[in-house]
């Protein structure tokens, strides 16, 4: 890895007010991976009309926890929207790791395998989680270019915003980590 390359893994990407791409306008993305090959993240504040209970039915699993079954599934991004991604705290209550899991250095874990869903259907599994359909992906240098064009602002991620903050407050709370009031943001990039 080159010394001048930035690593935004385990950070929030917060869409700036001038974001013209409707897919990302008003979003907060948790970056699971950022390296010389590109970046991968999950939108954490855009629920879709599908609940976890309905998602589990679609994959022939039961979800007996009614509170969990009522939670929304999220639009994780425009790539592979038919595929599920589970963002969760490292290790579940039993200290279990799952197959097909990306451990985010200093952060959470993202699992794409069915075994995490099976654990949840049996009353086990991670206690704090967010399930998305799809993910966000950027080619090498693409995310850096979008940041340079004032498309995104970044800040170290906090699990509390992902798991404990009401969905409609996640954007403002992510900005608050930087001490920014969303009404103070400009759509224009500054030049010295």
C-alpha positions in Angstrom: 0.0 0.0 0.0 1.4 3.4 -0.9 2.0 5.9 1.8 -0.1 8.6 0.2 -3.2 6.3 -0.3 -6.0 6.9 2.1 -7.9 4.0 3.7 -11.5 4.8 4.5 -12.3 1.3 5.9 -14.6 1.5 8.9 -15.7 5.0 8.1 -19.0 6.6 7.2 -19.4 8.1 3.7 -22.0 10.9 4.1 -23.5 12.2 0.9 -23.1 15.9 0.5 -26.3 18.0 -0.2 -25.2 18.5 -3.8 -25.2 14.7 -4.6 -27.0 14.6 -7.9 -27.2 10.8 -8.1 -30.6 9.9 -6.6 -29.3 6.5 -5.7 -27.0 8.1 -3.1 -28.6 11.4 -2.3 -29.1 11.7 1.5 -27.3 8.4 2.3 -24.8 7.3 4.9 -22.6 4.4 3.7 -20.6 2.2 6.1 -17.3 1.4 4.3 -16.5 -2.3 4.8 -13.4 -2.3 2.6 -11.3 0.3 0.9 -8.0 -0.6 -0.7 -6.0 -0.1 -3.9 -8.6 -2.2 -5.8 -11.5 0.0 -4.8 -14.2 0.2 -2.1 -17.2 -1.7 -0.9 -19.9 -0.3 1.5 -23.5 -0.6 2.7 -26.1 2.1 2.9 -27.3 2.2 6.5 -30.2 4.7 6.3 -32.4 3.6 3.4 -35.0 1.0 4.4 -37.0 -0.8 1.8 -40.6 -2.1 2.1 -39.3 -5.6 3.0 -39.1 -6.8 6.6 -36.7 -9.3 7.9 -39.6 -11.7 8.6 -40.6 -11.5 4.9 -37.0 -11.9 3.8 -36.6 -15.0 6.0 -39.9 -16.5 4.5 -38.4 -15.9 1.0 -35.4 -18.1 1.9 -37.5 -20.7 3.6 -36.4 -19.8 7.2 -38.5 -19.0 10.2 -37.7 -15.9 12.3 -39.5 -16.5 15.7 -38.2 -13.2 17.3 -41.1 -10.8 16.5 -39.2 -7.7 17.2 -36.4 -8.8 14.8 -38.9 -10.0 12.2 -40.5 -6.5 12.1 -37.2 -4.7 11.3 -36.8 -3.4 7.8 -34.3 -4.7 5.3 -32.2 -1.9 3.8 -31.1 -0.9 0.3 -27.4 -1.6 0.7 -26.5 -0.2 -2.7 -27.1 -0.7 -6.5 -24.8 -3.7 -6.9 -26.1 -7.3 -6.6 -29.5 -6.1 -5.2 -30.8 -9.7 -5.2 -28.1 -10.7 -2.7 -28.2 -10.2 1.1 -25.5 -8.7 3.3 -25.6 -8.8 7.1 -23.6 -6.1 8.9 -23.1 -7.1 12.5 -20.9 -6.8 15.5 -17.9 -9.1 15.6 -18.8 -12.5 17.0 -22.3 -13.4 18.1 -23.4 -14.1 21.7 -21.8 -17.6 21.5 -18.5 -16.2 20.1 -19.3 -17.8 16.7 -17.8 -16.6 13.4 -19.7 -17.2 10.1 -18.7 -18.3 6.7 -18.2 -15.7 4.0 -17.5 -13.0 6.5 -15.4 -9.9 5.9 -13.9 -8.7 9.2 -13.6 -4.9 9.0 -10.4 -3.9 10.7 -11.3 -1.9 13.8 -15.0 -2.3 13.1 -17.8 -4.6 12.4 -18.2 -7.8 10.3 -20.2 -8.2 7.0 -21.5 -11.7 6.3 -23.0 -12.9 3.0 -23.5 -16.6 3.9 -26.8 -18.3 4.9 -25.4 -19.6 8.2 -25.9 -16.3 9.9 -29.5 -16.3 8.9 -29.9 -19.9 10.1 -28.4 -19.0 13.5 -30.9 -16.1 13.8 -33.8 -18.4 12.9 -32.8 -20.6 15.8 -32.7 -17.7 18.3 -28.9 -17.4 18.1 -26.8 -15.2 15.9 -25.6 -11.6 16.3 -27.7 -9.4 18.6 -26.9 -6.2 16.7 -27.3 -6.4 13.0 -28.5 -4.6 9.8 -29.5 -6.6 6.7 -29.3 -5.1 3.3 -30.0 -6.2 -0.3 -27.2 -5.0 -2.5 -24.0 -3.1 -1.8 -22.1 0.0 -3.0 -19.0 -0.6 -5.0 -16.3 1.7 -6.4 -13.5 0.9 -8.8 -9.9 1.8 -7.9 -9.6 5.6 -7.5 -13.3 6.2 -8.2 -14.3 6.9 -4.6 -11.4 9.3 -4.1 -12.4 11.1 -7.3 -16.0 11.5 -6.0 -14.7 12.8 -2.6 -12.5 15.3 -4.5 -15.6 16.5 -6.4 -17.3 17.2 -3.1 -19.7 14.3 -3.4 -18.9 12.8 0.0 -17.6 13.7 3.4 -16.1 11.0 5.7 -15.9 10.4 9.4 -14.9 7.4 11.6 -17.9 5.1 11.9 -19.8 4.5 15.2 -21.7 1.3 15.7 -24.3 3.1 17.8 -25.4 5.1 14.7 -25.9 1.9 12.7 -27.7 -0.1 15.3 -29.2 2.2 17.9 -30.0 5.5 16.2 -33.5 5.8 14.6 -33.2 5.5 10.8 -34.4 9.0 10.1 -31.7 10.5 12.4 -28.7 8.5 11.1 -27.7 11.1 8.5 -27.7 14.0 10.9 -26.0 12.0 13.7 -23.2 10.9 11.3 -22.7 14.6 10.4 -22.8 15.5 14.1 -19.7 13.3 14.6 -17.9 16.0 12.6 -19.6 18.8 14.5 -21.6 19.7 11.4 -25.2 20.9 11.2 -26.6 19.7 7.9 -28.1 23.1 7.2 -24.5 24.5 7.2 -23.3 22.4 4.3 -22.8 24.0 0.9 -23.3 22.2 -2.4 -20.3 23.9 -3.9 -16.7 22.7 -3.6 -14.4 25.4 -2.2 -11.2 26.4 -4.0 -8.3 28.4 -2.4 
